[in-house]
Amino acid sequence: IHLRQITVGRDYGTTLEVLQGLDQNDWLVLNPADSLEEGQEVRVKEIAMNAASGRGQQGAPAQGSKKQ
């Protein structure tokens, strides 16, 4: 895992607009544990995304990050 600084735009309550700090093919850790550290390996679980809204489909597992 690699921790990054991001620039947040609008806060929509359940979603955030990210203005800077992520590339198109980056993976995200949703709801990370406080103990998550730089370089830590994580298991990847994908969620289906709605491209128009950027929202995952309800009931899908949280998406992980790329393994190191």
PQR file with spaces between the fields and no chain letter, atoms N, CA, C, O and H, PARSE charges and radii, in Angstrom:
ATOM       1  N    ILE     1       0.857   -1.174    0.000 -0.4000 1.5000
ATOM       2  CA   ILE     1       0.000    0.000    0.000 -0.0000 2.0000
ATOM       3  C    ILE     1       0.893    1.223    0.000  0.5500 1.7000
ATOM       4  O    ILE     1       1.956    1.218    0.621 -0.5500 1.4000
ATOM       5  N    HIS     2       0.477    2.256   -0.682 -0.4000 1.5000
ATOM       6  CA   HIS     2       1.200    3.526   -0.686 -0.0000 2.0000
ATOM       7  C    HIS     2       0.226    4.627   -0.293  0.5500 1.7000
ATOM       8  O    HIS     2      -0.785    4.840   -0.963 -0.5500 1.4000
ATOM       9  H    HIS     2      -0.386    2.260   -1.186  0.4000 1.0000
ATOM      10  N    LEU     3       0.529    5.312    0.777 -0.4000 1.5000
ATOM      11  CA   LEU     3      -0.328    6.406    1.234 -0.0000 2.0000
ATOM      12  C    LEU     3      -0.042    7.647    0.402  0.5500 1.7000
ATOM      13  O    LEU     3       1.111    7.916    0.064 -0.5500 1.4000
ATOM      14  H    LEU     3       1.350    5.139    1.321  0.4000 1.0000
ATOM      15  N    ARG     4      -1.074    8.399    0.074 -0.4000 1.5000
ATOM      16  CA   ARG     4      -0.932    9.614   -0.741 -0.0000 2.0000
ATOM      17  C    ARG     4      -1.764   10.747   -0.174  0.5500 1.7000
ATOM      18  O    ARG     4      -2.796   10.535    0.463 -0.5500 1.4000
ATOM      19  H    ARG     4      -2.010    8.180    0.350  0.4000 1.0000
ATOM      20  N    GLN     5      -1.290   11.948   -0.421 -0.4000 1.5000
ATOM      21  CA   GLN     5      -2.077   13.148   -0.137 -0.0000 2.0000
ATOM      22  C    GLN     5      -3.004   13.367   -1.330  0.5500 1.7000
ATOM      23  O    GLN     5      -2.584   13.211   -2.476 -0.5500 1.4000
ATOM      24  H    GLN     5      -0.452   12.120   -0.939  0.4000 1.0000
ATOM      25  N    ILE     6      -4.248   13.722   -1.073 -0.4000 1.5000
ATOM      26  CA   ILE     6      -5.181   14.061   -2.145 -0.0000 2.0000
ATOM      27  C    ILE     6      -5.780   15.432   -1.863  0.5500 1.7000
ATOM      28  O    ILE     6      -5.778   15.914   -0.731 -0.5500 1.4000
ATOM      29  H    ILE     6      -4.590   13.849   -0.142  0.4000 1.0000
ATOM      30  N    THR     7      -6.290   16.042   -2.923 -0.4000 1.5000
ATOM      31  CA   THR     7      -7.020   17.299   -2.789 -0.0000 2.0000
ATOM      32  C    THR     7      -8.494   16.986   -2.998  0.5500 1.7000
ATOM      33  O    THR     7      -8.891   16.503   -4.058 -0.5500 1.4000
ATOM      34  H    THR     7      -6.292   15.650   -3.843  0.4000 1.0000
ATOM      35  N    VAL     8      -9.298   17.262   -1.986 -0.4000 1.5000
ATOM      36  CA   VAL     8     -10.730   16.963   -2.035 -0.0000 2.0000
ATOM      37  C    VAL     8     -11.492   18.190   -2.514  0.5500 1.7000
ATOM      38  O    VAL     8     -11.241   19.307   -2.064 -0.5500 1.4000
ATOM      39  H    VAL     8      -8.975   17.654   -1.124  0.4000 1.0000
ATOM      40  N    GLY     9     -12.429   17.966   -3.437 -0.4000 1.5000
ATOM      41  CA   GLY     9     -13.302   19.033   -3.918 -0.0000 2.0000
ATOM      42  C    GLY     9     -14.592   19.023   -3.128  0.5500 1.7000
ATOM      43  O    GLY     9     -14.611   19.366   -1.945 -0.5500 1.4000
ATOM      44  H    GLY     9     -12.633   17.058   -3.803  0.4000 1.0000
ATOM      45  N    ARG    10     -15.659   18.635   -3.777 -0.4000 1.5000
ATOM      46  CA   ARG    10     -16.975   18.624   -3.129 -0.0000 2.0000
ATOM      47  C    ARG    10     -17.152   17.397   -2.239  0.5500 1.7000
ATOM      48  O    ARG    10     -16.655   16.311   -2.538 -0.5500 1.4000
ATOM      49  H    ARG    10     -15.644   18.357   -4.738  0.4000 1.0000
ATOM      50  N    ASP    11     -17.868   17.599   -1.146 -0.4000 1.5000
ATOM      51  CA   ASP    11     -18.246   16.516   -0.242 -0.0000 2.0000
ATOM      52  C    ASP    11     -19.736   16.281   -0.438  0.5500 1.7000
ATOM      53  O    ASP    11     -20.556   17.139   -0.111 -0.5500 1.4000
ATOM      54  H    ASP    11     -18.271   18.481   -0.903  0.4000 1.0000
ATOM      55  N    TYR    12     -20.082   15.115   -0.972 -0.4000 1.5000
ATOM      56  CA   TYR    12     -21.478   14.795   -1.254 -0.0000 2.0000
ATOM      57  C    TYR    12     -22.117   13.962   -0.149  0.5500 1.7000
ATOM      58  O    TYR    12     -23.175   13.368   -0.355 -0.5500 1.4000
ATOM      59  H    TYR    12     -19.416   14.418   -1.237  0.4000 1.0000
ATOM      60  N    GLY    13     -21.491   13.914    1.009 -0.4000 1.5000
ATOM      61  CA   GLY    13     -22.034   13.143    2.128 -0.0000 2.0000
ATOM      62  C    GLY    13     -21.508   11.727    2.157  0.5500 1.7000
ATOM      63  O    GLY    13     -20.751   11.365    3.057 -0.5500 1.4000
ATOM      64  H    GLY    13     -20.632   14.397    1.176  0.4000 1.0000
ATOM      65  N    THR    14     -21.900   10.915    1.181 -0.4000 1.5000
ATOM      66  CA   THR    14     -21.423    9.530    1.129 -0.0000 2.0000
ATOM      67  C    THR    14     -20.282    9.346    0.142  0.5500 1.7000
ATOM      68  O    THR    14     -19.658    8.286    0.107 -0.5500 1.4000
ATOM      69  H    THR    14     -22.515   11.208    0.450  0.4000 1.0000
ATOM      70  N    THR    15     -20.001   10.372   -0.663 -0.4000 1.5000
ATOM      71  CA   THR    15     -18.892   10.328   -1.616 -0.0000 2.0000
ATOM      72  C    THR    15     -18.153   11.656   -1.603  0.5500 1.7000
ATOM      73  O    THR    15     -18.691   12.685   -1.195 -0.5500 1.4000
ATOM      74  H    THR    15     -20.508   11.234   -0.635  0.4000 1.0000
ATOM      75  N    LEU    16     -16.899   11.607   -2.061 -0.4000 1.5000
ATOM      76  CA   LEU    16     -16.075   12.813   -2.165 -0.0000 2.0000
ATOM      77  C    LEU    16     -15.582   12.969   -3.591  0.5500 1.7000
ATOM      78  O    LEU    16     -15.355   11.981   -4.288 -0.5500 1.4000
ATOM      79  H    LEU    16     -16.461   10.771   -2.392  0.4000 1.0000
ATOM      80  N    GLU    17     -15.419   14.196   -4.017 -0.4000 1.5000
ATOM      81  CA   GLU    17     -14.803   14.502   -5.298 -0.0000 2.0000
ATOM      82  C    GLU    17     -13.304   14.670   -5.040  0.5500 1.7000
ATOM      83  O    GLU    17     -12.904   15.486   -4.209 -0.5500 1.4000
ATOM      84  H    GLU    17     -15.603   14.999   -3.450  0.4000 1.0000
ATOM      85  N    VAL    18     -12.471   13.895   -5.753 -0.4000 1.5000
ATOM      86  CA   VAL    18     -11.020   14.007   -5.618 -0.0000 2.0000
ATOM      87  C    VAL    18     -10.508   14.813   -6.803  0.5500 1.7000
ATOM      88  O    VAL    18     -10.662   14.408   -7.955 -0.5500 1.4000
ATOM      89  H    VAL    18     -12.796   13.233   -6.428  0.4000 1.0000
ATOM      90  N    LEU    19      -9.896   15.962   -6.509 -0.4000 1.5000
ATOM      91  CA   LEU    19      -9.415   16.855   -7.561 -0.0000 2.0000
ATOM      92  C    LEU    19      -7.990   16.531   -7.990  0.5500 1.7000
ATOM      93  O    LEU    19      -7.657   16.645   -9.169 -0.5500 1.4000
ATOM      94  H    LEU    19      -9.770   16.291   -5.573  0.4000 1.0000
ATOM      95  N    GLN    20      -7.150   16.131   -7.047 -0.4000 1.5000
ATOM      96  CA   GLN    20      -5.746   15.832   -7.350 -0.0000 2.0000
ATOM      97  C    GLN    20      -5.250   14.721   -6.446  0.5500 1.7000
ATOM      98  O    GLN    20      -5.778   14.505   -5.355 -0.5500 1.4000
ATOM      99  H    GLN    20      -7.421   16.039   -6.089  0.4000 1.0000
ATOM     100  N    GLY    21      -4.220   14.014   -6.918 -0.4000 1.5000
ATOM     101  CA   GLY    21      -3.551   13.032   -6.080 -0.0000 2.0000
ATOM     102  C    GLY    21      -3.796   11.590   -6.473  0.5500 1.7000
ATOM     103  O    GLY    21      -3.134   10.690   -5.956 -0.5500 1.4000
ATOM     104  H    GLY    21      -3.791   14.190   -7.804  0.4000 1.0000
ATOM     105  N    LEU    22      -4.740   11.349   -7.384 -0.4000 1.5000
ATOM     106  CA   LEU    22      -5.011    9.995   -7.861 -0.0000 2.0000
ATOM     107  C    LEU    22      -4.878    9.952   -9.372  0.5500 1.7000
ATOM     108  O    LEU    22      -5.224   10.903  -10.072 -0.5500 1.4000
ATOM     109  H    LEU    22      -5.278   12.080   -7.805  0.4000 1.0000
ATOM     110  N    ASP    23      -4.368    8.823   -9.861 -0.4000 1.5000
ATOM     111  CA   ASP    23      -4.320    8.591  -11.297 -0.0000 2.0000
ATOM     112  C    ASP    23      -5.514    7.722  -11.683  0.5500 1.7000
ATOM     113  O    ASP    23      -6.118    7.074  -10.828 -0.5500 1.4000
ATOM     114  H    ASP    23      -4.087    8.050   -9.292  0.4000 1.0000
ATOM     115  N    GLN    24      -5.846    7.709  -12.955 -0.4000 1.5000
ATOM     116  CA   GLN    24      -7.046    7.022  -13.423 -0.0000 2.0000
ATOM     117  C    GLN    24      -7.075    5.542  -13.043  0.5500 1.7000
ATOM     118  O    GLN    24      -8.143    5.028  -12.712 -0.5500 1.4000
ATOM     119  H    GLN    24      -5.355    8.235  -13.649  0.4000 1.0000
ATOM     120  N    ASN    25      -5.959    4.850  -13.077 -0.4000 1.5000
ATOM     121  CA   ASN    25      -5.946    3.412  -12.812 -0.0000 2.0000
ATOM     122  C    ASN    25      -5.571    3.053  -11.379  0.5500 1.7000
ATOM     123  O    ASN    25      -5.341    1.879  -11.088 -0.5500 1.4000
ATOM     124  H    ASN    25      -5.091    5.268  -13.346  0.4000 1.0000
ATOM     125  N    ASP    26      -5.501    4.023  -10.481 -0.4000 1.5000
ATOM     126  CA   ASP    26      -5.190    3.751   -9.078 -0.0000 2.0000
ATOM     127  C    ASP    26      -6.337    2.998   -8.414  0.5500 1.7000
ATOM     128  O    ASP    26      -7.497    3.131   -8.805 -0.5500 1.4000
ATOM     129  H    ASP    26      -5.687    4.977  -10.717  0.4000 1.0000
ATOM     130  N    TRP    27      -5.996    2.215   -7.418 -0.4000 1.5000
ATOM     131  CA   TRP    27      -6.974    1.509   -6.598 -0.0000 2.0000
ATOM     132  C    TRP    27      -7.054    2.227   -5.270  0.5500 1.7000
ATOM     133  O    TRP    27      -6.094    2.869   -4.843 -0.5500 1.4000
ATOM     134  H    TRP    27      -5.053    2.106   -7.100  0.4000 1.0000
ATOM     135  N    LEU    28      -8.191    2.121   -4.620 -0.4000 1.5000
ATOM     136  CA   LEU    28      -8.409    2.804   -3.347 -0.0000 2.0000
ATOM     137  C    LEU    28      -8.703    1.801   -2.244  0.5500 1.7000
ATOM     138  O    LEU    28      -9.225    0.714   -2.490 -0.5500 1.4000
ATOM     139  H    LEU    28      -8.971    1.600   -4.967  0.4000 1.0000
ATOM     140  N    VAL    29      -8.360    2.185   -1.038 -0.4000 1.5000
ATOM     141  CA   VAL    29      -8.789    1.432    0.135 -0.0000 2.0000
ATOM     142  C    VAL    29      -9.946    2.215    0.737  0.5500 1.7000
ATOM     143  O    VAL    29      -9.778    3.356    1.169 -0.5500 1.4000
ATOM     144  H    VAL    29      -7.936    3.068   -0.838  0.4000 1.0000
ATOM     145  N    LEU    30     -11.110    1.600    0.762 -0.4000 1.5000
ATOM     146  CA   LEU    30     -12.286    2.244    1.331 -0.0000 2.0000
ATOM     147  C    LEU    30     -12.392    1.869    2.795  0.5500 1.7000
ATOM     148  O    LEU    30     -12.305    0.692    3.144 -0.5500 1.4000
ATOM     149  H    LEU    30     -11.246    0.674    0.411  0.4000 1.0000
ATOM     150  N    ASN    31     -12.579    2.853    3.649 -0.4000 1.5000
ATOM     151  CA   ASN    31     -12.692    2.638    5.092 -0.0000 2.0000
ATOM     152  C    ASN    31     -11.496    1.885    5.670  0.5500 1.7000
ATOM     153  O    ASN    31     -11.670    0.826    6.272 -0.5500 1.4000
ATOM     154  H    ASN    31     -12.650    3.810    3.365  0.4000 1.0000
ATOM     155  N    PRO    32     -10.279    2.419    5.495 -0.5600 1.5000
ATOM     156  CA   PRO    32      -9.095    1.718    6.009  0.2800 2.0000
ATOM     157  C    PRO    32      -9.052    1.722    7.537  0.5500 1.7000
ATOM     158  O    PRO    32      -9.591    2.615    8.192 -0.5500 1.4000
ATOM     159  N    ALA    33      -8.404    0.711    8.076 -0.4000 1.5000
ATOM     160  CA   ALA    33      -8.194    0.643    9.527 -0.0000 2.0000
ATOM     161  C    ALA    33      -7.177    1.711    9.930  0.5500 1.7000
ATOM     162  O    ALA    33      -6.318    2.084    9.132 -0.5500 1.4000
ATOM     163  H    ALA    33      -7.967   -0.015    7.545  0.4000 1.0000
ATOM     164  N    ASP    34      -7.272    2.195   11.151 -0.4000 1.5000
ATOM     165  CA   ASP    34      -6.314    3.182   11.653 -0.0000 2.0000
ATOM     166  C    ASP    34      -4.894    2.629   11.664  0.5500 1.7000
ATOM     167  O    ASP    34      -3.931    3.394   11.623 -0.5500 1.4000
ATOM     168  H    ASP    34      -7.970    1.891   11.799  0.4000 1.0000
ATOM     169  N    SER    35      -4.758    1.314   11.720 -0.4000 1.5000
ATOM     170  CA   SER    35      -3.442    0.682   11.798 -0.0000 2.0000
ATOM     171  C    SER    35      -2.784    0.485   10.433  0.5500 1.7000
ATOM     172  O    SER    35      -1.661   -0.017   10.375 -0.5500 1.4000
ATOM     173  H    SER    35      -5.541    0.693   11.754  0.4000 1.0000
ATOM     174  N    LEU    36      -3.441    0.861    9.334 -0.4000 1.5000
ATOM     175  CA   LEU    36      -2.885    0.702    7.995 -0.0000 2.0000
ATOM     176  C    LEU    36      -1.624    1.540    7.858  0.5500 1.7000
ATOM     177  O    LEU    36      -1.618    2.721    8.206 -0.5500 1.4000
ATOM     178  H    LEU    36      -4.353    1.268    9.381  0.4000 1.0000
ATOM     179  N    GLU    37      -0.541    0.925    7.344 -0.4000 1.5000
ATOM     180  CA   GLU    37       0.746    1.612    7.245 -0.0000 2.0000
ATOM     181  C    GLU    37       1.316    1.521    5.838  0.5500 1.7000
ATOM     182  O    GLU    37       0.974    0.614    5.079 -0.5500 1.4000
ATOM     183  H    GLU    37      -0.545   -0.034    7.061  0.4000 1.0000
ATOM     184  N    GLU    38       2.181    2.456    5.494 -0.4000 1.5000
ATOM     185  CA   GLU    38       2.901    2.476    4.223 -0.0000 2.0000
ATOM     186  C    GLU    38       3.623    1.148    4.027  0.5500 1.7000
ATOM     187  O    GLU    38       4.292    0.655    4.935 -0.5500 1.4000
ATOM     188  H    GLU    38       2.459    3.193    6.111  0.4000 1.0000
ATOM     189  N    GLY    39       3.480    0.571    2.828 -0.4000 1.5000
ATOM     190  CA   GLY    39       4.173   -0.660    2.488 -0.0000 2.0000
ATOM     191  C    GLY    39       3.467   -1.938    2.919  0.5500 1.7000
ATOM     192  O    GLY    39       3.911   -3.032    2.571 -0.5500 1.4000
ATOM     193  H    GLY    39       2.936    0.972    2.091  0.4000 1.0000
ATOM     194  N    GLN    40       2.389   -1.820    3.661 -0.4000 1.5000
ATOM     195  CA   GLN    40       1.657   -2.994    4.141 -0.0000 2.0000
ATOM     196  C    GLN    40       0.963   -3.675    2.972  0.5500 1.7000
ATOM     197  O    GLN    40       0.437   -3.002    2.085 -0.5500 1.4000
ATOM     198  H    GLN    40       2.029   -0.931    3.943  0.4000 1.0000
ATOM     199  N    GLU    41       0.956   -5.016    2.963 -0.4000 1.5000
ATOM     200  CA   GLU    41       0.232   -5.755    1.937 -0.0000 2.0000
ATOM     201  C    GLU    41      -1.229   -5.901    2.348  0.5500 1.7000
ATOM     202  O    GLU    41      -1.544   -6.091    3.522 -0.5500 1.4000
ATOM     203  H    GLU    41       1.383   -5.563    3.683  0.4000 1.0000
ATOM     204  N    VAL    42      -2.111   -5.808    1.359 -0.4000 1.5000
ATOM     205  CA   VAL    42      -3.548   -5.942    1.605 -0.0000 2.0000
ATOM     206  C    VAL    42      -4.154   -6.897    0.587  0.5500 1.7000
ATOM     207  O    VAL    42      -3.588   -7.103   -0.487 -0.5500 1.4000
ATOM     208  H    VAL    42      -1.855   -5.654    0.405  0.4000 1.0000
ATOM     209  N    ARG    43      -5.303   -7.480    0.918 -0.4000 1.5000
ATOM     210  CA   ARG    43      -6.047   -8.312   -0.028 -0.0000 2.0000
ATOM     211  C    ARG    43      -6.928   -7.416   -0.885  0.5500 1.7000
ATOM     212  O    ARG    43      -7.538   -6.471   -0.386 -0.5500 1.4000
ATOM     213  H    ARG    43      -5.762   -7.313    1.791  0.4000 1.0000
ATOM     214  N    VAL    44      -6.990   -7.717   -2.166 -0.4000 1.5000
ATOM     215  CA   VAL    44      -7.776   -6.910   -3.103 -0.0000 2.0000
ATOM     216  C    VAL    44      -9.165   -7.512   -3.268  0.5500 1.7000
ATOM     217  O    VAL    44      -9.310   -8.708   -3.522 -0.5500 1.4000
ATOM     218  H    VAL    44      -6.494   -8.485   -2.571  0.4000 1.0000
ATOM     219  N    LYS    45     -10.184   -6.668   -3.122 -0.4000 1.5000
ATOM     220  CA   LYS    45     -11.568   -7.038   -3.427 -0.0000 2.0000
ATOM     221  C    LYS    45     -12.125   -5.927   -4.296  0.5500 1.7000
ATOM     222  O    LYS    45     -12.141   -4.764   -3.894 -0.5500 1.4000
ATOM     223  H    LYS    45     -10.067   -5.697   -2.916  0.4000 1.0000
ATOM     224  N    GLU    46     -12.578   -6.285   -5.480 -0.4000 1.5000
ATOM     225  CA   GLU    46     -13.109   -5.277   -6.395 -0.0000 2.0000
ATOM     226  C    GLU    46     -14.600   -5.075   -6.174  0.5500 1.7000
ATOM     227  O    GLU    46     -15.309   -5.988   -5.749 -0.5500 1.4000
ATOM     228  H    GLU    46     -12.565   -7.230   -5.807  0.4000 1.0000
ATOM     229  N    ILE    47     -15.068   -3.854   -6.471 -0.4000 1.5000
ATOM     230  CA   ILE    47     -16.501   -3.586   -6.496 -0.0000 2.0000
ATOM     231  C    ILE    47     -16.842   -3.045   -7.874  0.5500 1.7000
ATOM     232  O    ILE    47     -16.028   -2.371   -8.506 -0.5500 1.4000
ATOM     233  H    ILE    47     -14.493   -3.113   -6.817  0.4000 1.0000
ATOM     234  N    ALA    48     -18.031   -3.337   -8.328 -0.4000 1.5000
ATOM     235  CA   ALA    48     -18.489   -2.807   -9.606 -0.0000 2.0000
ATOM     236  C    ALA    48     -18.813   -1.332   -9.423  0.5500 1.7000
ATOM     237  O    ALA    48     -19.530   -0.960   -8.493 -0.5500 1.4000
ATOM     238  H    ALA    48     -18.692   -3.884   -7.814  0.4000 1.0000
ATOM     239  N    MET    49     -18.288   -0.493  -10.307 -0.4000 1.5000
ATOM     240  CA   MET    49     -18.508    0.947  -10.209 -0.0000 2.0000
ATOM     241  C    MET    49     -19.457    1.404  -11.299  0.5500 1.7000
ATOM     242  O    MET    49     -19.407    0.917  -12.429 -0.5500 1.4000
ATOM     243  H    MET    49     -17.707   -0.794  -11.062  0.4000 1.0000
ATOM     244  N    ASN    50     -20.315    2.336  -10.954 -0.4000 1.5000
ATOM     245  CA   ASN    50     -21.172    3.005  -11.916 -0.0000 2.0000
ATOM     246  C    ASN    50     -20.367    4.184  -12.435  0.5500 1.7000
ATOM     247  O    ASN    50     -20.145    5.147  -11.702 -0.5500 1.4000
ATOM     248  H    ASN    50     -20.356    2.732  -10.036  0.4000 1.0000
ATOM     249  N    ALA    51     -19.926    4.127  -13.683 -0.4000 1.5000
ATOM     250  CA   ALA    51     -19.043    5.151  -14.239 -0.0000 2.0000
ATOM     251  C    ALA    51     -19.654    6.545  -14.185  0.5500 1.7000
ATOM     252  O    ALA    51     -18.934    7.525  -13.990 -0.5500 1.4000
ATOM     253  H    ALA    51     -20.107    3.344  -14.279  0.4000 1.0000
ATOM     254  N    ALA    52     -20.952    6.650  -14.353 -0.4000 1.5000
ATOM     255  CA   ALA    52     -21.594    7.967  -14.365 -0.0000 2.0000
ATOM     256  C    ALA    52     -21.547    8.640  -12.999  0.5500 1.7000
ATOM     257  O    ALA    52     -21.309    9.844  -12.903 -0.5500 1.4000
ATOM     258  H    ALA    52     -21.537    5.854  -14.511  0.4000 1.0000
ATOM     259  N    SER    53     -21.770    7.869  -11.950 -0.4000 1.5000
ATOM     260  CA   SER    53     -21.834    8.479  -10.624 -0.0000 2.0000
ATOM     261  C    SER    53     -20.588    8.236   -9.804  0.5500 1.7000
ATOM     262  O    SER    53     -20.365    8.918   -8.804 -0.5500 1.4000
ATOM     263  H    SER    53     -21.963    6.891  -12.028  0.4000 1.0000
ATOM     264  N    GLY    54     -19.749    7.255  -10.217 -0.4000 1.5000
ATOM     265  CA   GLY    54     -18.582    6.913   -9.422 -0.0000 2.0000
ATOM     266  C    GLY    54     -18.926    6.136   -8.172  0.5500 1.7000
ATOM     267  O    GLY    54     -18.090    5.999   -7.278 -0.5500 1.4000
ATOM     268  H    GLY    54     -19.930    6.701  -11.030  0.4000 1.0000
ATOM     269  N    ARG    55     -20.141    5.625   -8.094 -0.4000 1.5000
ATOM     270  CA   ARG    55     -20.579    4.892   -6.897 -0.0000 2.0000
ATOM     271  C    ARG    55     -20.533    3.394   -7.146  0.5500 1.7000
ATOM     272  O    ARG    55     -20.850    2.927   -8.240 -0.5500 1.4000
ATOM     273  H    ARG    55     -20.820    5.736   -8.820  0.4000 1.0000
ATOM     274  N    GLY    56     -20.139    2.648   -6.128 -0.4000 1.5000
ATOM     275  CA   GLY    56     -20.153    1.195   -6.202 -0.0000 2.0000
ATOM     276  C    GLY    56     -21.569    0.679   -6.089  0.5500 1.7000
ATOM     277  O    GLY    56     -22.453    1.364   -5.576 -0.5500 1.4000
ATOM     278  H    GLY    56     -19.882    3.028   -5.240  0.4000 1.0000
ATOM     279  N    GLN    57     -21.777   -0.529   -6.568 -0.4000 1.5000
ATOM     280  CA   GLN    57     -23.105   -1.117   -6.452 -0.0000 2.0000
ATOM     281  C    GLN    57     -23.331   -1.598   -5.033  0.5500 1.7000
ATOM     282  O    GLN    57     -22.425   -2.147   -4.407 -0.5500 1.4000
ATOM     283  H    GLN    57     -21.059   -1.086   -6.985  0.4000 1.0000
ATOM     284  N    GLN    58     -24.511   -1.400   -4.533 -0.4000 1.5000
ATOM     285  CA   GLN    58     -24.854   -1.745   -3.160 -0.0000 2.0000
ATOM     286  C    GLN    58     -24.658   -3.236   -2.922  0.5500 1.7000
ATOM     287  O    GLN    58     -25.025   -4.063   -3.757 -0.5500 1.4000
ATOM     288  H    GLN    58     -25.247   -0.954   -5.041  0.4000 1.0000
ATOM     289  N    GLY    59     -24.073   -3.570   -1.769 -0.4000 1.5000
ATOM     290  CA   GLY    59     -23.862   -4.959   -1.403 -0.0000 2.0000
ATOM     291  C    GLY    59     -22.551   -5.534   -1.894  0.5500 1.7000
ATOM     292  O    GLY    59     -22.202   -6.655   -1.525 -0.5500 1.4000
ATOM     293  H    GLY    59     -23.775   -2.898   -1.090  0.4000 1.0000
ATOM     294  N    ALA    60     -21.817   -4.805   -2.712 -0.4000 1.5000
ATOM     295  CA   ALA    60     -20.530   -5.295   -3.203 -0.0000 2.0000
ATOM     296  C    ALA    60     -19.473   -5.114   -2.125  0.5500 1.7000
ATOM     297  O    ALA    60     -19.572   -4.187   -1.322 -0.5500 1.4000
ATOM     298  H    ALA    60     -22.100   -3.894   -3.011  0.4000 1.0000
ATOM     299  N    PRO    61     -18.455   -5.987   -2.089 -0.5600 1.5000
ATOM     300  CA   PRO    61     -17.400   -5.834   -1.082  0.2800 2.0000
ATOM     301  C    PRO    61     -16.571   -4.593   -1.339  0.5500 1.7000
ATOM     302  O    PRO    61     -16.481   -4.121   -2.472 -0.5500 1.4000
ATOM     303  N    ALA    62     -15.967   -4.067   -0.292 -0.4000 1.5000
ATOM     304  CA   ALA    62     -15.120   -2.882   -0.420 -0.0000 2.0000
ATOM     305  C    ALA    62     -13.910   -3.203   -1.271  0.5500 1.7000
ATOM     306  O    ALA    62     -13.355   -4.298   -1.179 -0.5500 1.4000
ATOM     307  H    ALA    62     -16.040   -4.451    0.628  0.4000 1.0000
ATOM     308  N    GLN    63     -13.501   -2.265   -2.090 -0.4000 1.5000
ATOM     309  CA   GLN    63     -12.342   -2.431   -2.950 -0.0000 2.0000
ATOM     310  C    GLN    63     -11.075   -2.240   -2.140  0.5500 1.7000
ATOM     311  O    GLN    63     -11.008   -1.354   -1.289 -0.5500 1.4000
ATOM     312  H    GLN    63     -13.951   -1.376   -2.165  0.4000 1.0000
ATOM     313  N    GLY    64     -10.081   -3.053   -2.395 -0.4000 1.5000
ATOM     314  CA   GLY    64      -8.802   -2.929   -1.699 -0.0000 2.0000
ATOM     315  C    GLY    64      -7.806   -2.149   -2.510  0.5500 1.7000
ATOM     316  O    GLY    64      -8.185   -1.379   -3.392 -0.5500 1.4000
ATOM     317  H    GLY    64     -10.135   -3.772   -3.087  0.4000 1.0000
ATOM     318  N    SER    65      -6.563   -2.333   -2.230 -0.4000 1.5000
ATOM     319  CA   SER    65      -5.496   -1.651   -2.927 -0.0000 2.0000
ATOM     320  C    SER    65      -4.615   -2.686   -3.598  0.5500 1.7000
ATOM     321  O    SER    65      -4.673   -3.869   -3.261 -0.5500 1.4000
ATOM     322  H    SER    65      -6.255   -2.959   -1.514  0.4000 1.0000
ATOM     323  N    LYS    66      -3.804   -2.248   -4.541 -0.4000 1.5000
ATOM     324  CA   LYS    66      -2.877   -3.152   -5.195 -0.0000 2.0000
ATOM     325  C    LYS    66      -1.901   -3.708   -4.175  0.5500 1.7000
ATOM     326  O    LYS    66      -1.467   -3.007   -3.261 -0.5500 1.4000
ATOM     327  H    LYS    66      -3.758   -1.288   -4.814  0.4000 1.0000
ATOM     328  N    LYS    67      -1.561   -4.981   -4.344 -0.4000 1.5000
ATOM     329  CA   LYS    67      -0.544   -5.563   -3.473 -0.0000 2.0000
ATOM     330  C    LYS    67       0.804   -4.981   -3.835  0.5500 1.7000
ATOM     331  O    LYS    67       1.043   -4.592   -4.978 -0.5500 1.4000
ATOM     332  H    LYS    67      -1.914   -5.550   -5.087  0.4000 1.0000
ATOM     333  N    GLN    68       1.662   -4.927   -2.872 -0.4000 1.5000
ATOM     334  CA   GLN    68       3.005   -4.418   -3.110 -0.0000 2.0000
ATOM     335  C    GLN    68       3.855   -5.510   -3.655  0.5500 1.7000
ATOM     336  O    GLN    68       5.036   -5.295   -3.929 -0.5500 1.4000
ATOM     337  H    GLN    68       1.468   -5.243   -1.944  0.4000 1.0000
